[in-house]
């Protein structure tokens, strides 16, 4: 049979990145001090808002569909005679070149400006602008280990997923019960690797009875509620000033529960989304968003910085907490950074807007 795109995978991948971008633009509170800016968010000031992060912290879904995409690309690569370096090199070229160029440009700009003027805030500013690139580092790590992970998946089936989940539990036990804090760093590989590994089951999951997706969603939700109510873990799935630590840095067992909850939810809505993606307008929007999602993610903080610099020059000072006025300005902080980011993409990121699509059997 011929091959066809899985439009739902495309949708999930792009939607995840767009959600992250909108979150950064709209829900970032910039707090200025003598040493430079730091980022906060309204969750610390608004009761119950942390619950939204259970839906809007979508990195588990992104790495899940990324695992499926890597499986298909690897199989296609092997079928055409390619090997490990062909696979890794193709992904590295697409991810690392624009990321390194972006980081290098901002670091160089910071060094140049720092030699010309006394700006103690400059280092923190540059670091804040390039901080979203952590995602690229993690994703590239998953690319590097993907062929090995696929090999293990095909030989041991669910054993790898169970093993990774068990390791995530052991890491958190060592971290919180035995106070071995450094071990938490292992979860950058274990937890995100688990998200990626679960993606290898995508085809099996979408063809499974609907009750499997429902069980995943309910099981993940119950586990998440239980973990948060131990009073060990914060309720928010993003970092919040005032919390002892973030569930994301490094990822905790809460992110594992969030993974199963969110994957269950996306599997439940898959048929509904696919029905709409059959409509020409939805399909075109999905294609455009997919082409520009990665460049938008890479350059969105640059667009935000451009707007922030402009409004600071006009005398604006960011409010340090979400007042009524702060909320009223949220539409501006969605539209203005978008307008500022588009030309940056067109000038610097156009060559990376053609996104390779995962292929699946035509029945999908």
C-alpha positions in Angstrom: 0.0 0.0 0.0 1.0 3.6 -0.4 1.9 5.9 2.4 0.0 8.8 3.7 0.5 11.4 6.4 -1.0 11.0 9.8 -2.6 14.4 10.0 -3.4 14.0 13.7 0.3 13.5 14.5 1.0 16.7 12.5 -1.7 18.5 14.4 -0.4 17.3 17.9 3.1 18.3 17.1 2.3 21.8 15.9 -0.4 22.4 18.5 2.0 21.5 21.3 4.6 24.0 20.1 2.0 26.7 19.5 0.6 26.3 23.0 4.1 26.7 24.5 4.7 29.9 22.4 1.4 31.4 23.4 2.0 30.6 27.0 5.4 32.3 26.9 4.0 35.4 25.2 0.8 35.8 27.1 1.5 34.4 30.6 5.0 35.6 31.2 5.5 38.2 33.9 8.9 40.0 33.5 10.3 41.1 36.8 13.2 43.6 36.6 15.9 44.0 39.1 19.4 45.6 39.1 20.9 42.4 37.8 18.4 41.9 35.0 15.1 40.4 34.2 13.6 37.2 35.5 10.4 35.5 34.4 7.4 34.7 36.5 3.8 33.8 35.7 0.3 34.5 37.1 0.0 31.1 38.7 1.7 32.2 41.9 -0.9 35.0 42.3 -4.1 33.4 41.1 -5.8 30.6 43.1 -6.5 27.5 41.1 -4.8 28.7 37.9 -2.2 25.9 38.3 -4.9 23.4 37.2 -4.7 24.8 33.6 -1.1 23.5 33.5 -2.4 19.9 33.5 -3.7 20.7 30.0 -1.3 23.4 28.8 2.0 21.7 29.8 2.0 19.8 26.5 5.7 18.8 26.3 4.8 15.1 27.1 2.4 15.0 24.1 5.1 16.6 21.9 7.7 14.0 22.8 5.1 11.2 22.5 4.3 12.1 18.9 7.9 12.7 18.3 8.6 9.1 19.2 6.2 7.9 16.6 7.6 10.2 14.0 11.1 9.0 14.7 10.0 5.4 14.4 8.6 6.0 11.0 11.6 8.0 9.8 14.0 5.4 11.1 12.0 2.6 9.3 12.0 4.6 6.1 15.7 5.4 6.5 16.6 1.7 7.0 14.4 0.6 4.0 16.3 3.0 1.8 19.7 1.7 3.0 20.5 4.5 5.5 22.1 4.0 8.8 22.5 5.6 12.2 24.4 8.7 11.0 22.0 9.3 8.1 19.2 9.4 10.6 20.9 11.5 13.3 22.5 13.8 10.8 19.3 14.7 9.1 17.6 15.6 12.4 20.7 17.4 13.7 20.9 19.6 10.6 17.3 20.6 11.0 17.5 21.3 14.7 21.0 22.2 15.7 21.9 24.7 12.9 19.1 27.2 13.5 19.3 26.7 17.3 23.1 27.3 17.3 22.8 30.3 15.0 20.1 31.8 17.2 22.0 31.2 20.5 25.3 32.3 18.9 23.8 35.5 17.6 22.3 36.5 20.9 25.5 35.6 22.9 27.7 37.6 20.4 25.3 40.5 20.6 25.4 40.4 24.4 29.2 40.4 24.4 29.4 43.3 21.9 26.9 45.4 23.7 28.5 44.5 27.1 31.9 45.8 25.9 30.3 49.1 24.8 28.1 49.9 27.8 27.8 49.1 31.4 24.8 46.8 31.4 24.8 44.3 34.4 21.4 43.1 33.3 22.6 42.0 29.8 23.7 38.5 30.7 20.4 37.5 32.3 18.5 39.0 29.4 20.4 36.9 26.8 20.0 33.8 29.0 16.2 34.4 29.3 15.8 34.9 25.5 17.6 31.7 24.6 16.3 29.6 27.5 13.5 28.0 25.4 16.3 26.1 23.6 16.4 23.6 26.4 13.7 21.8 24.5 16.0 21.4 21.4 18.7 19.9 23.6 16.3 17.3 25.0 14.8 16.6 21.7 18.2 16.1 20.1 19.2 13.7 22.9 16.1 11.7 22.0 17.1 11.7 18.4 20.6 10.3 19.3 19.1 7.5 21.3 16.1 6.8 19.1 17.7 4.0 17.0 18.7 2.2 20.2 15.3 2.8 21.8 13.6 1.5 18.7 15.8 -1.6 18.7 14.9 -2.2 22.4 11.2 -1.7 21.7 11.1 -4.2 18.9 12.8 -6.9 21.0 11.3 -6.3 24.4 7.9 -4.6 23.6 6.5 -3.1 26.9 9.5 -4.0 29.1 11.3 -0.7 28.2 8.3 1.4 29.1 7.8 -0.4 32.4 11.5 -0.2 33.1 11.6 3.6 32.5 8.6 4.2 34.6 10.1 2.2 37.4 13.4 4.1 37.1 11.4 7.4 37.4 9.9 6.2 40.6 13.3 5.2 42.0 14.8 8.5 41.1 12.1 10.4 42.9 12.3 8.1 46.0 16.1 8.7 46.1 15.5 12.5 45.6 12.8 13.1 48.1 13.0 10.3 50.6 16.8 9.9 50.7 17.7 13.6 49.9 20.0 12.5 47.0 19.3 15.6 45.0 21.7 15.1 42.1 20.0 11.9 41.0 17.0 14.1 39.8 19.1 15.0 36.7 18.7 11.4 35.5 15.0 12.1 34.9 15.8 14.4 32.0 16.7 11.2 30.2 14.3 8.8 31.9 11.1 10.8 31.9 11.4 12.4 28.5 12.7 9.1 27.2 9.6 7.4 28.5 7.4 9.9 26.7 9.3 9.2 23.5 9.2 5.4 24.0 5.5 5.4 24.5 5.1 7.1 21.1 6.3 3.8 19.5 2.9 2.4 20.5 0.9 5.1 18.7 -0.4 2.8 15.9 -1.3 0.1 18.4 -3.1 2.6 20.7 -5.2 4.3 18.0 -6.4 0.9 16.8 -7.1 -0.3 20.4 -10.6 -0.2 21.9 -11.6 3.3 23.1 -11.7 2.0 26.7 -7.9 1.8 26.6 -7.5 5.5 25.9 -10.1 6.2 28.6 -8.2 4.0 31.1 -5.0 5.9 30.3 -6.6 9.3 30.8 -8.4 8.3 34.0 -5.4 6.4 35.4 -3.0 9.3 34.6 -5.4 11.8 36.2 -5.9 9.8 39.3 -2.2 9.3 39.7 -1.6 13.0 39.2 -4.1 13.9 41.8 -2.7 11.4 44.2 0.9 12.6 43.7 0.0 16.3 44.2 -1.9 15.5 47.3 1.1 13.8 48.9 2.3 17.4 49.5 5.6 16.4 48.0 5.0 17.7 44.5 3.7 21.2 43.5 0.3 21.2 41.8 1.6 23.2 38.8 3.2 21.4 35.9 5.3 24.5 35.2 7.7 26.4 37.4 6.1 28.8 39.9 8.0 31.3 42.0 7.7 30.3 45.7 7.5 26.6 45.1 10.4 24.5 46.4 11.0 23.1 43.0 9.4 22.7 39.5 7.9 19.5 38.3 9.6 20.2 35.0 13.2 20.9 36.1 14.1 18.1 36.3 10.9 16.3 35.4 9.3 14.4 38.3 7.0 11.5 38.5 4.1 13.9 38.0 5.2 14.4 34.4 4.9 10.6 33.9 1.3 10.7 35.3 0.6 13.8 33.1 1.9 11.8 30.1 -0.6 9.0 30.4 -3.4 11.5 31.2 -2.7 13.7 28.2 -2.1 10.8 25.8 -5.3 9.3 26.8 -7.1 12.6 26.2 -5.6 13.1 22.7 -6.4 9.5 21.7 -10.0 10.2 22.8 -10.3 13.3 20.7 -8.4 11.9 17.7 -11.5 10.9 15.6 -13.1 14.3 16.2 -10.0 16.2 15.2 -9.4 14.0 12.1 -13.0 14.6 11.0 -12.3 18.3 11.0 -8.9 18.0 9.3 -10.7 16.5 6.3 -12.2 19.9 5.6 -9.9 21.8 3.2 -9.7 24.9 5.3 -8.6 23.0 8.4 -6.2 21.0 6.4 -4.6 24.1 5.0 -4.3 25.7 8.4 -2.8 22.5 9.8 -0.2 22.4 7.0 0.8 26.0 7.4 1.1 25.7 11.2 3.2 22.6 10.8 5.6 24.3 8.4 6.1 27.3 10.7 5.7 25.7 14.2 9.4 25.0 14.7 10.7 28.4 13.4 8.0 30.1 15.5 9.2 28.2 18.5 12.9 29.0 17.9 12.3 32.7 17.3 9.3 33.5 19.5 11.4 34.8 22.4 13.3 37.0 20.0 10.0 38.5 18.8 9.0 39.0 22.4 12.3 40.7 23.2 11.9 43.1 20.3 8.5 44.1 21.5 9.7 44.4 25.2 12.6 46.6 24.1 10.3 48.8 22.1 7.8 49.3 24.9 10.6 49.8 27.5 12.0 52.5 25.2 8.6 54.2 25.3 8.6 54.3 29.1 6.6 51.1 29.8 7.6 49.1 32.9 6.3 45.6 33.3 4.0 45.0 36.2 5.5 42.5 38.7 2.1 40.8 39.3 -1.1 40.1 37.4 -3.3 43.2 38.1 -6.4 43.9 36.2 -4.4 46.2 34.0 -1.9 43.3 33.3 -4.8 41.0 32.3 -6.2 43.7 30.0 -2.9 43.9 28.1 -2.8 40.2 27.4 -4.2 40.5 23.8 -1.4 43.0 23.0 1.2 40.5 24.3 -0.3 37.9 21.9 -0.5 40.0 18.8 2.6 42.2 19.1 5.2 39.5 19.5 3.6 37.5 16.7 3.9 40.6 14.4 7.5 41.0 15.5 8.4 37.3 15.1 7.0 36.8 11.6 9.7 39.0 9.8 12.4 37.3 11.9 11.2 33.9 10.6 11.0 35.1 7.0 14.5 36.5 7.1 16.4 34.0 9.3 14.2 30.9 9.5 12.6 30.4 6.1 14.8 27.5 5.0 13.6 25.5 8.0 9.9 26.0 7.4 9.6 22.9 5.2 8.8 20.2 7.7 9.3 16.5 6.8 6.1 14.6 7.5 5.8 11.2 9.2 4.4 8.5 7.1 2.1 5.8 8.1 0.1 3.0 6.4 -2.6 4.4 4.2 -5.4 3.2 6.5 -4.5 6.0 8.9 
